[in-house]
Amino acid sequence: MTSPKLTSPELTPEEILQGLYDDTLVGNAPHVLELTHQGLALQMEPQTLLFDALIPSLEEVGARFERGDFFVPEMLIAGRAMAGAMEVLRPLLAETGAETIGKFLMGTVKGDVHDIGKNLVNIMLEGAGFEVIDLGVQVAPEKFVAAIEEHQPDIVGFSAFLTTTMPMFKANMNALEKSGVRDSVIVMVGGAPVTQEYADAVGADGYAPDASACVKKAKALIKERRAKVPA
Ligand code: B1M
């Protein structure tokens, strides 16, 4: 299906939603941004643009990635297109009080500067309705602890992309235990060299191999936790 041409002066709300879906899917960031502005100019609700077009499109991106029809570059450009729209929609969604699924505190571990994968996970989490607090890269264990105490997230996520920085997961877990916050938060780990076995060995609650799986796992872990401990 082809998306509507931006030169059309009068796009209908349906055409805008279809265009947002199609252009996010192919990562056409300028088109997505323009359509987002056009939708808002037509008085469309930010939630409608998000839940009826942008999120379904990213879900399709995730599904195609899982099937092997899309690869990391396609996920990245789609994620960036979505991120451009999110920059415009994020403050409006906050204003309208849209409910978030949960709070996710994220950081790349100490000694590691890789952040492309982490940022992609963040975008997918935000797209799925999580509030994400990103501590950036080279995050020391004590900084994770302080941020957990300050923000009280549902989940804390540690990313590592080097075999030499993976041991920081255990250092982080030890710091969480020592400071008494371990049981207050779900711990997820991920990053290119990380495996389920490694996640189990360090005592993490969850692992995901990619951004799409991370969203699914995070939702499942929160549901499980809330079933045990009602909010
Ligand atoms: Co570096 N680097 N790098 N690097 N780098 C790798 C990781 C490497 C595999 C390249 C290689 O040798 N083939 C190798 C690691 C080898 C190893 O440890 N086994 C490597 C190395 C050695 C290094 C340096 C040591 C090189 C040097 O200086 N001699 C150095 C280390 C710097 C440091 O961190 N202290 C270094 C530096 C860099 C750059 C700064 C140049 C740059 C990073 C730029 C940036 O991130 N801003 C860089 C890059 C770009 C790469 C490669 C080429 C690409 C990484 C990437 O962005 N992938 C990488 C080679 C490769 O991966 N093929 C490489 C795309 C990204 C979307 O995927 O990161 O896997 P990924 O993220 C996925 C999943 O892992 C998962 O979801 C993401 C999206 O699907 N995921 C999570 C991530 N976090 C998650 C958290 C979760 C759940 C899932 O829950 C909390």
Residues whose N, C-alpha, C, O or C-beta is under 5 A from the ligand:
A	BS01	B1M	V72 G111 D112 V113 H114 D115 I116 G117 K118 L120 V121 G157 F158 S159 F161 L162 T163 T164 M188 V189 G190 G191 A192 A208 P209 D210 A211 C214
